[in-house]
Amino acid sequence: MSDSSPVLAADGRPLKASLNRALRRQKMRALLLIAPLLIFVLVTFIAPIADMLFRSVENDIVSNTLPRTVVALEDWDAASGVSPDEVVFTALAEDLAEAVSAKRHTQLGTRLNYELSGMSSLFRKTGRKVKRLDTEIPFKEQFLEIEEDWDDPEVWSTIKANSSRFTAGYFLNAVDLQLGPDGIEQRPENERIYVKLFGRTIFLSVTITLSCFLLGYPIAWILANLKARTANLLMILVLLPFWTSLLVRTSAWKVLLQQQGVINDTLVWLGIVADDNRLELINNATGTIIAMTHILLPFMILPLYSVMKTIPISYVRAAKSLGATDWTAFWRVYFPQSVPGIGAGAILVFILAIGYYITPALVGGTSGTFISNRIAYHISSSLNWGLGAALGAILLVLVLVLYALYDKIVGIDNVKLG
């Protein structure tokens, strides 16, 4: 055998090929082991996010319901200030007749009503009379007899602007913008709510995270430095909220925080506030911060406690023996070692807070609600799934951006749960 001949395995195959084959088998076995988890993640996490992103730009109802009208509107100048000609109305009559037979005109009206108020009633009213139209009489004249709004150029501008199968309109609406005849423009001032809600959500989530840190850090320190038996007993009190329904806990805060509630009654009895000047602690941002701090506090304490438990107390004693004061020993020795727990607790509380909607809905009133409350409203009540999906997508991107900033400033490698 020459020196250049390949080394063979016991089965006569080249050794390198046999090794590659064995490695492929190992990888396939490993893939099969994690396949159930991978499928679960795809079905319950990746697929819903992909569906949400698709719904935020999907807009085929206009083009599917009014195909002839969409084509006829291509030659109409929205900036002319006049309604389209007879050709467009003829196309509309044919499209609406088919849409009424298929019962799609109400869905179309609901979709366009998100863009221009009154469109839903316009299509419903016209749909009831479209089959009575006379082909011998100009369709434009008959449509104007049914409803004068058909002569409004804004109605036709809305139909034309939403005739594309994909739209950025939901995302524009989610940041208080709209697509007008002259391009992208701000929505009317009384309709600009979402940018304010996003800002409020971030501000209140950060405030709640800071509140949980200020309250949770001393509690975690005490738990970490007590005897095991006492610490375990107190830990039960920390975990007790997990054994109580979220709805029950939030409802309890409504009883405590209202103007005739326990807290105000106690403050009046102590003479801290006057009976006719009771504090407004509910149906505002204050109520949201108080209730959510209580609900999310255990999520801050547990990571802090698990990290603090691993910090040897001898380090602080050594610092004191070298002349450091109690504050210096804590700040220069103990606190830096607890930063991983702070990071884990802060990111956990913040991400949970930014997506909460039950508690803000019950105790937040009009000034303490989050953007998640509007997402829930559009998904379950107004059924404007496109706008709800766009708001959810923006919130997802916002969280990822904040997460990236957090990683750059603090470092995700410094986050530990124990």
matplotlib code that plots the C-alpha trace (Angstrom):
import matplotlib.pyplot as plt

x = [0.0, 1.4, 1.7, -1.0, -3.7, -6.5, -6.8, -9.6, -12.1, -13.0, -15.8, -13.5, -14.8, -12.3, -11.8, -12.7, -16.0, -16.9, -16.2, -18.3, -21.1, -20.9, -21.0, -24.1, -25.9, -25.0, -26.4, -29.6, -30.1, -29.6, -32.0, -34.6, -34.3, -34.9, -37.5, -40.5, -39.3, -38.4, -41.9, -43.5, -41.5, -42.4, -46.1, -46.6, -44.0, -42.6, -45.8, -48.0, -45.3, -45.1, -48.9, -49.0, -46.4, -48.3, -51.6, -50.0, -49.5, -52.2, -54.8, -56.4, -60.1, -60.5, -58.8, -60.7, -64.1, -63.9, -61.5, -63.1, -63.4, -59.8, -58.7, -61.0, -59.7, -56.2, -56.9, -58.8, -56.8, -57.4, -56.1, -58.7, -61.3, -64.1, -65.6, -64.8, -66.7, -69.4, -66.9, -65.9, -69.5, -70.4, -67.5, -68.6, -72.2, -70.9, -68.5, -71.1, -73.7, -71.3, -70.1, -73.7, -74.4, -71.3, -72.1, -68.6, -69.7, -70.1, -66.6, -65.3, -67.1, -65.8, -62.2, -62.5, -64.2, -60.9, -59.5, -62.6, -65.5, -68.9, -67.7, -69.3, -72.8, -72.2, -71.6, -74.4, -76.9, -75.8, -75.7, -79.4, -80.3, -77.6, -79.8, -82.4, -80.2, -81.5, -79.0, -80.8, -80.0, -76.4, -75.1, -73.4, -76.8, -78.4, -75.5, -75.8, -79.6, -78.8, -76.2, -74.7, -71.4, -70.5, -69.8, -67.2, -63.7, -62.4, -64.4, -62.8, -59.4, -59.8, -60.8, -57.9, -55.3, -56.3, -56.6, -53.1, -52.9, -50.3, -50.4, -48.3, -51.5, -51.7, -48.1, -48.7, -51.9, -49.9, -47.6, -50.4, -49.8, -52.0, -51.6, -53.4, -53.7, -50.4, -48.5, -47.9, -49.3, -50.2, -53.6, -55.9, -54.8, -57.8, -56.8, -53.1, -53.0, -50.6, -47.3, -48.4, -49.4, -46.0, -44.2, -46.4, -45.9, -42.1, -42.1, -44.4, -42.6, -39.3, -40.8, -42.3, -38.9, -37.2, -39.8, -39.4, -35.6, -35.8, -38.2, -36.8, -33.1, -33.3, -35.7, -33.5, -30.4, -32.3, -33.3, -29.8, -28.2, -30.7, -30.6, -31.9, -35.0, -36.0, -35.2, -37.4, -40.3, -40.1, -39.6, -43.1, -44.5, -42.6, -44.1, -47.6, -48.8, -48.2, -50.8, -53.5, -55.3, -54.0, -57.6, -58.1, -55.0, -55.8, -59.4, -58.0, -56.0, -59.2, -60.6, -57.5, -56.7, -60.2, -60.9, -63.2, -60.8, -58.6, -55.5, -57.4, -59.4, -56.2, -54.6, -57.7, -57.8, -54.1, -54.7, -52.2, -54.8, -58.1, -61.4, -62.4, -59.0, -58.5, -55.7, -56.5, -54.7, -56.7, -57.8, -54.6, -50.9, -50.3, -52.7, -51.0, -47.5, -48.6, -50.6, -48.1, -45.1, -46.8, -47.6, -44.1, -42.0, -41.4, -39.9, -37.2, -36.7, -36.1, -33.2, -31.6, -31.9, -30.4, -27.4, -26.9, -27.0, -23.8, -21.9, -19.5, -20.1, -16.4, -15.7, -17.5, -15.8, -12.4, -13.1, -14.1, -11.0, -9.0, -10.6, -13.6, -16.8, -20.0, -21.1, -17.8, -17.7, -21.3, -20.8, -17.4, -17.5, -21.0, -23.0, -20.9, -21.3, -25.1, -25.3, -26.0, -29.1, -30.1, -29.8, -31.8, -34.6, -34.7, -35.1, -37.6, -39.8, -39.5, -40.5, -43.4, -44.5, -44.5, -46.9, -49.4, -53.0, -55.3, -54.0, -53.7, -57.3, -58.7, -56.8, -55.2, -58.3, -57.5, -54.0, -52.6, -53.3, -50.6, -50.3, -51.2, -54.7, -55.2, -53.8, -56.3, -59.1, -58.4, -58.0, -61.1, -63.5, -63.0, -61.7, -59.2, -56.6, -54.4, -53.9, -53.6, -50.9, -49.0, -49.0, -47.8, -45.1, -43.9, -43.9, -41.9, -39.3, -39.2, -38.5, -35.8, -34.2, -34.3, -32.9, -30.0, -29.3, -29.4, -27.0, -24.6, -24.7, -24.9, -24.0, -26.3, -23.4, -23.6, -27.2, -27.5, -30.3, -28.1]
y = [0.0, 3.4, 6.3, 8.2, 5.6, 6.7, 5.2, 2.7, 1.9, -1.6, -1.8, -0.9, 2.7, 5.6, 6.7, 10.3, 9.4, 7.1, 9.9, 12.3, 9.8, 9.2, 12.9, 13.3, 10.6, 12.3, 15.6, 14.0, 12.3, 15.6, 17.3, 14.7, 15.2, 18.9, 18.7, 18.7, 21.8, 23.4, 22.7, 24.0, 27.3, 27.6, 27.1, 29.1, 31.9, 32.4, 31.7, 34.2, 36.9, 36.3, 36.3, 39.6, 41.2, 40.1, 41.4, 44.8, 45.3, 43.1, 45.2, 43.1, 43.6, 46.8, 45.3, 42.0, 43.6, 46.5, 45.2, 47.1, 50.3, 50.2, 49.9, 52.7, 55.0, 54.8, 57.6, 59.8, 62.7, 62.9, 66.5, 67.7, 68.3, 66.7, 63.2, 60.6, 60.4, 58.0, 55.2, 54.8, 54.8, 52.1, 50.0, 50.6, 49.5, 46.2, 45.6, 46.4, 44.2, 41.2, 42.3, 42.5, 39.0, 37.7, 39.9, 41.4, 45.1, 45.4, 44.1, 46.6, 49.5, 48.5, 48.4, 51.8, 53.3, 52.9, 55.5, 57.8, 58.0, 57.3, 54.8, 51.9, 53.4, 54.6, 51.1, 49.6, 52.1, 51.8, 48.0, 47.9, 49.8, 48.8, 46.0, 48.6, 50.6, 51.3, 50.6, 53.2, 56.1, 57.3, 55.4, 58.6, 60.3, 57.3, 56.9, 60.6, 60.1, 57.2, 59.1, 62.5, 61.5, 59.7, 63.1, 63.8, 63.5, 62.5, 59.3, 58.3, 59.4, 57.0, 54.1, 54.8, 55.2, 51.8, 50.0, 48.4, 44.8, 45.9, 49.1, 51.2, 52.8, 50.8, 51.7, 55.3, 55.3, 53.7, 56.7, 59.3, 59.8, 59.2, 59.1, 62.1, 63.4, 65.2, 62.4, 61.5, 64.0, 64.1, 63.1, 65.7, 66.8, 65.1, 61.8, 61.7, 59.3, 56.5, 58.3, 59.7, 56.1, 54.7, 57.4, 56.9, 53.1, 53.4, 56.1, 54.1, 50.8, 52.4, 54.0, 50.7, 49.0, 51.6, 51.3, 47.5, 47.9, 50.4, 48.2, 44.8, 45.4, 45.9, 42.9, 40.7, 41.8, 40.9, 37.5, 36.7, 37.6, 36.0, 32.5, 29.9, 29.1, 32.7, 33.5, 30.6, 31.8, 35.3, 33.9, 32.4, 35.9, 37.1, 34.2, 34.5, 36.9, 34.1, 32.0, 34.7, 35.6, 38.7, 39.9, 39.6, 41.5, 44.3, 44.5, 44.7, 47.7, 49.4, 49.0, 50.3, 53.3, 54.8, 58.1, 56.5, 53.5, 52.2, 54.3, 57.6, 56.8, 56.1, 59.3, 61.3, 59.6, 60.4, 64.0, 63.9, 64.9, 66.8, 64.9, 67.2, 66.9, 63.2, 61.9, 60.7, 57.4, 55.5, 55.9, 57.6, 56.8, 56.7, 53.8, 51.9, 52.4, 51.3, 48.3, 47.1, 47.6, 45.3, 42.7, 42.7, 43.1, 39.3, 39.2, 41.7, 40.1, 36.5, 37.2, 39.6, 37.1, 34.2, 36.4, 37.9, 34.4, 33.6, 36.7, 35.7, 38.0, 37.7, 40.1, 42.9, 42.0, 42.1, 45.5, 46.8, 45.3, 47.3, 50.5, 50.9, 52.3, 50.4, 52.5, 52.2, 48.4, 48.1, 50.4, 49.3, 45.6, 44.2, 46.3, 45.5, 41.8, 42.2, 44.0, 40.8, 40.2, 43.8, 43.4, 40.2, 41.6, 44.9, 43.4, 40.9, 43.5, 46.0, 43.5, 42.2, 45.8, 47.0, 44.3, 44.5, 45.5, 44.0, 46.1, 49.4, 48.8, 48.4, 51.0, 53.3, 55.3, 57.5, 58.6, 55.3, 53.0, 51.4, 50.9, 47.2, 48.3, 49.8, 46.6, 44.5, 46.9, 46.7, 42.9, 42.1, 45.1, 47.2, 44.2, 46.4, 43.7, 45.4, 48.4, 46.2, 44.1, 47.3, 48.6, 45.2, 45.1, 48.6, 47.6, 44.4, 46.5, 49.0, 46.3, 44.8, 48.3, 48.9, 45.4, 46.2, 49.4, 47.6, 45.0, 47.8, 49.7, 47.0, 43.9, 40.9, 38.7, 40.4, 39.3, 36.3, 34.6, 32.9]
z = [0.0, -1.0, 1.5, -0.4, 0.0, 2.4, 5.8, 5.9, 8.7, 9.8, 7.3, 4.4, 4.0, 4.1, 7.7, 7.0, 5.4, 8.3, 10.8, 8.8, 8.7, 12.4, 13.1, 10.9, 12.8, 16.1, 14.8, 13.5, 16.9, 18.7, 16.3, 16.9, 20.6, 20.4, 17.6, 19.9, 21.6, 18.3, 16.9, 20.0, 19.8, 16.1, 16.6, 19.8, 19.4, 15.9, 14.0, 16.0, 15.6, 11.9, 11.6, 13.5, 11.3, 8.2, 9.5, 10.1, 6.4, 4.9, 3.0, 0.2, 1.1, -1.1, -4.1, -3.8, -3.2, -5.6, -8.4, -11.3, -9.2, -8.2, -11.9, -12.9, -10.1, -11.4, -13.9, -11.3, -9.8, -6.1, -6.0, -8.5, -5.8, -7.7, -7.5, -10.3, -13.6, -14.7, -15.6, -11.9, -10.7, -13.3, -12.0, -8.5, -9.3, -10.7, -7.8, -5.1, -6.7, -6.4, -2.9, -1.6, -3.0, -1.2, 1.9, 1.7, 1.5, 5.3, 5.9, 3.3, 5.0, 8.4, 7.1, 5.4, 8.5, 10.3, 7.8, 7.4, 9.8, 8.1, 5.5, 7.2, 7.2, 3.6, 2.3, 4.4, 3.1, -0.5, -0.3, 0.6, -2.6, -5.1, -6.7, -7.5, -9.7, -13.2, -16.0, -18.2, -15.8, -15.2, -12.1, -10.7, -10.5, -8.8, -6.3, -5.3, -4.8, -2.4, -0.4, -1.2, 0.4, -2.9, -4.3, -1.6, -3.1, 0.4, 0.2, -3.1, -1.9, 1.0, -1.4, -3.8, -1.0, 0.4, -2.9, -2.6, -1.3, 1.2, 3.2, 5.6, 6.8, 10.0, 11.0, 10.1, 12.2, 15.1, 15.2, 14.7, 11.0, 7.9, 4.2, 2.7, -0.9, -0.5, 1.1, 4.7, 7.2, 10.9, 12.0, 13.5, 17.0, 18.8, 17.2, 18.2, 21.1, 20.2, 20.5, 23.9, 24.9, 23.9, 25.9, 28.9, 28.7, 28.7, 31.5, 33.8, 33.1, 34.0, 37.1, 38.2, 37.7, 39.8, 42.5, 42.6, 42.8, 45.7, 47.6, 46.6, 47.2, 51.0, 51.3, 49.3, 51.3, 54.6, 53.3, 52.1, 55.4, 57.8, 59.2, 56.7, 58.8, 59.2, 55.6, 54.4, 56.5, 55.1, 51.6, 51.9, 52.4, 49.2, 47.2, 48.7, 45.9, 43.4, 45.1, 44.7, 41.5, 39.7, 39.4, 43.1, 44.0, 41.6, 42.9, 46.5, 45.5, 44.2, 47.6, 49.3, 47.0, 46.4, 48.1, 50.6, 50.9, 53.7, 53.0, 52.7, 55.8, 57.8, 56.6, 57.6, 61.0, 61.6, 60.6, 57.7, 55.1, 55.5, 55.0, 52.2, 50.5, 50.2, 47.9, 44.4, 44.3, 41.8, 38.2, 37.4, 36.9, 40.7, 41.0, 38.2, 39.7, 43.2, 42.1, 39.5, 41.9, 44.4, 41.7, 40.1, 43.3, 43.7, 40.2, 41.4, 44.8, 43.7, 41.2, 43.7, 46.5, 44.5, 43.6, 47.0, 48.6, 46.7, 47.9, 50.8, 53.7, 54.5, 51.7, 53.5, 56.8, 55.2, 53.8, 57.3, 58.8, 56.3, 57.5, 55.2, 56.7, 56.5, 53.5, 51.7, 52.3, 50.9, 47.9, 46.8, 47.7, 48.1, 45.7, 42.5, 43.2, 43.3, 39.9, 38.0, 40.2, 39.7, 35.9, 35.9, 38.1, 36.2, 32.8, 34.0, 35.7, 32.8, 30.1, 32.2, 33.0, 29.5, 28.3, 31.3, 30.5, 33.1, 36.1, 34.2, 32.8, 36.4, 38.3, 35.7, 34.5, 31.5, 32.5, 33.7, 30.9, 28.7, 24.9, 25.6, 26.6, 23.2, 21.5, 23.5, 22.6, 18.9, 19.0, 21.1, 20.7, 17.7, 15.7, 13.9, 13.9, 11.5, 13.8, 16.8, 15.0, 14.0, 17.6, 18.8, 16.2, 17.1, 20.8, 20.0, 18.1, 20.9, 23.5, 21.3, 20.9, 24.6, 25.2, 22.8, 24.6, 27.9, 26.6, 25.4, 28.7, 31.3, 29.3, 29.1, 30.2, 33.6, 34.1, 36.3, 38.2, 40.7]

ax = plt.figure().add_subplot(projection="3d")
ax.plot(x, y, z, "-o")
ax.set_aspect("equal")
plt.show()
